[in-house]
Each structure stands twice: as structure tokens, then as C-alpha cells.
Amino acid sequence: MKPEIIKTEKKNWSLPGEPLTEEEFKKGIKQAEKGPFFTIEESKITMEQWREKRNSR
């Protein structure tokens, strides 16, 4: 029996109906757990900067 070949292409997980194996799901979770992580204050600052940049266009 041949081992299953896993494609390493990036998936857009935000699209509904995209097939996803359990292995791909677990791999994605492990990748997300690596970070980066921000504190609430850092997140607020980043969001405010994004809003200012978006509104200045």
C-alpha cells in the first residue's frame, strides 16, 4: 500500500465547502499555535492604526 500524498499548497480556509482532512486541520491548528500572539492593548493599538490608515485614503 502506498502512503497518502499530502499536497502542501496553501488553503483558503475561509471559503465554505472546501474539503479539509483531519490531518490538514490538525496541521493548521499547530501552525496557528506558533503565534504571533498579542496582548489586548497591543491589539487595540494595531486596530486603531489600521482604522486611521483606512480612513485616510
C-alpha distances in whole Angstrom, upper triangle without the diagonal:
4,7,9,12,15,19,21,24,27,27,31,30,34,33,32,30,27,24,23,20,20,19,21,24,24,24,27,29,28,29,32,33,34,37,39,42,45,48,50,53,51,49,52,53,50,51,55,54,52,54,57,55,54,58,59,58
4,6,9,12,15,18,21,24,24,28,28,31,31,31,28,25,22,21,18,19,17,19,22,22,21,24,26,26,27,30,31,31,34,37,39,43,46,48,50,48,46,50,51,48,48,52,51,49,51,54,52,51,55,56,54
4,6,9,13,15,18,21,22,25,25,29,28,28,26,23,20,18,15,16,14,15,19,18,18,21,23,22,23,26,27,28,31,33,35,39,42,44,47,44,43,46,47,44,45,48,48,45,48,51,49,48,52,53,52
4,6,10,13,15,18,18,22,21,25,24,24,22,19,16,14,12,13,11,13,16,16,15,18,20,20,21,24,25,26,29,31,33,37,40,41,44,42,40,44,45,42,42,46,45,42,45,48,46,45,48,50,48
4,7,10,12,15,16,20,20,24,23,24,22,18,16,14,12,14,12,12,16,16,15,17,20,20,20,23,25,25,27,29,32,35,39,40,43,40,39,42,43,40,40,44,43,40,43,46,43,42,46,47,46
4,6,9,12,12,16,17,20,20,21,19,16,13,11,10,12,9,9,13,13,11,13,17,16,16,19,21,21,24,26,28,32,35,37,39,37,35,38,39,36,36,40,39,37,39,42,40,39,43,44,42
4,6,9,10,14,15,18,18,19,18,14,13,11,11,14,11,10,13,15,12,13,17,17,16,19,21,21,23,25,28,31,34,36,38,35,33,37,37,34,34,38,37,34,37,39,37,36,40,41,39
4,6,9,13,14,17,18,20,19,15,14,13,13,15,12,9,13,14,11,11,15,15,13,16,19,18,20,22,24,28,31,33,35,32,30,34,34,31,32,35,34,31,34,37,34,34,37,38,37
4,6,10,12,15,15,17,17,13,13,12,14,16,14,11,14,15,13,12,16,16,14,16,19,19,20,22,24,27,31,32,34,31,29,32,33,29,30,33,32,29,32,34,32,31,34,36,34
4,7,9,12,13,15,16,12,13,12,14,16,14,10,12,14,12,10,14,15,12,14,17,17,17,19,21,24,27,29,31,28,26,29,29,26,26,29,28,26,28,31,28,27,31,32,31
4,6,9,9,12,12,9,10,9,12,14,13,9,11,13,12,10,13,15,13,14,17,18,18,19,22,24,27,28,30,28,26,28,29,26,26,29,28,25,28,30,28,27,31,32,31
4,5,6,9,11,8,11,10,14,16,16,12,12,15,14,11,14,16,14,14,18,19,18,19,21,23,26,26,29,26,23,26,27,24,23,26,26,23,25,28,26,24,27,29,28
4,5,8,9,7,9,9,12,13,14,11,10,13,13,10,12,15,13,13,16,18,17,19,20,22,25,25,28,26,23,25,27,24,23,26,26,23,25,28,27,25,28,31,29
4,6,9,9,12,12,15,16,18,14,13,16,16,13,14,17,16,15,18,20,19,19,20,22,24,24,26,25,22,24,25,22,21,24,25,21,23,26,25,22,26,28,27
4,6,6,10,11,15,17,18,15,14,18,18,15,17,20,19,18,21,23,22,23,24,26,28,28,30,28,25,27,29,26,24,27,28,24,25,28,27,25,27,30,28
4,6,9,11,14,16,18,16,14,18,19,16,18,21,21,19,23,25,24,25,26,28,30,29,32,31,27,29,31,28,26,30,30,27,28,31,30,27,30,33,31
4,6,9,12,15,17,15,14,18,19,17,19,22,22,21,24,26,26,28,28,30,33,32,35,34,30,32,34,32,30,33,34,30,31,35,33,31,34,36,35
4,6,10,13,14,12,12,16,16,14,17,20,19,19,22,24,24,26,27,29,32,32,35,33,30,32,34,31,29,33,33,30,31,34,33,31,34,36,34
4,7,10,12,10,10,14,15,14,16,19,19,19,22,24,25,26,28,30,33,33,36,34,32,34,36,33,32,35,36,32,34,37,36,34,37,39,38
4,7,8,6,7,10,11,10,13,15,15,16,19,21,22,24,25,28,31,31,34,32,30,33,34,31,31,34,35,32,33,37,35,34,37,39,38
4,5,5,6,9,10,11,13,14,15,17,19,21,22,25,26,29,32,33,36,34,32,35,36,34,33,37,37,34,36,40,38,37,40,42,41
4,5,5,6,9,10,11,12,14,15,17,19,21,24,25,28,30,31,34,33,31,34,36,33,33,37,37,34,36,40,39,37,41,43,42
4,5,5,6,9,10,11,12,14,15,17,20,22,24,27,30,31,34,32,30,34,35,33,33,37,37,34,37,40,38,37,41,43,42
4,6,5,6,9,10,11,12,14,16,18,20,22,25,28,29,32,30,28,31,33,30,30,34,34,31,34,37,35,34,37,39,38
4,5,5,6,9,10,11,12,15,16,19,20,23,26,27,30,28,26,29,31,28,28,32,32,30,32,35,34,33,36,38,37
4,5,5,6,9,10,11,13,15,18,19,22,25,26,29,28,26,29,31,29,29,33,33,31,33,36,35,34,38,40,39
4,5,5,6,9,10,11,14,16,18,22,25,26,29,27,25,29,30,27,28,32,32,30,32,35,34,33,37,38,38
4,5,5,6,9,10,12,14,16,19,22,23,26,24,22,26,27,24,25,28,28,26,29,32,30,30,33,35,34
4,5,5,6,9,11,13,14,17,20,21,24,23,21,24,26,24,24,28,28,26,28,31,31,30,33,35,35
4,5,5,7,10,12,14,17,20,22,25,23,22,25,27,24,25,29,29,27,30,33,32,32,35,37,37
4,5,6,8,10,12,16,19,21,24,21,20,24,25,22,23,27,26,25,28,30,29,29,32,34,34
4,5,6,8,10,13,16,18,20,18,17,20,22,19,20,24,24,22,25,27,26,26,30,31,31
4,5,8,9,12,15,17,20,18,17,21,22,20,21,25,25,24,27,29,29,29,32,34,34
4,7,8,12,15,18,20,18,17,21,22,20,21,25,24,24,27,29,28,29,32,33,33
3,5,9,12,15,17,14,14,17,18,16,18,21,21,20,23,25,24,25,28,30,30
4,7,10,13,15,12,12,15,16,13,15,19,18,18,21,23,22,23,26,27,28
4,7,10,12,9,9,13,14,12,14,17,17,17,20,22,22,23,26,27,28
4,7,8,6,6,10,10,10,12,14,15,15,18,20,20,21,24,25,27
4,5,5,6,9,10,11,12,14,15,16,18,20,21,22,24,26,28
4,5,5,6,9,10,10,12,14,15,16,18,20,21,22,24,26
4,5,5,6,9,10,11,12,14,15,17,18,20,21,23,25
4,5,5,6,9,10,11,12,14,15,17,18,20,21,23
4,5,5,6,9,10,10,12,14,15,16,18,20,22
4,5,5,6,9,10,11,12,14,15,16,18,21
4,5,5,6,9,10,11,12,14,15,17,19
4,5,5,6,9,10,11,12,14,16,17
4,5,5,6,9,10,10,12,14,16
4,5,5,6,9,10,11,12,15
4,5,5,6,9,10,11,13
4,5,5,6,9,10,11
4,5,5,6,9,10
4,5,5,6,9
4,6,5,7
4,6,6
4,6
4
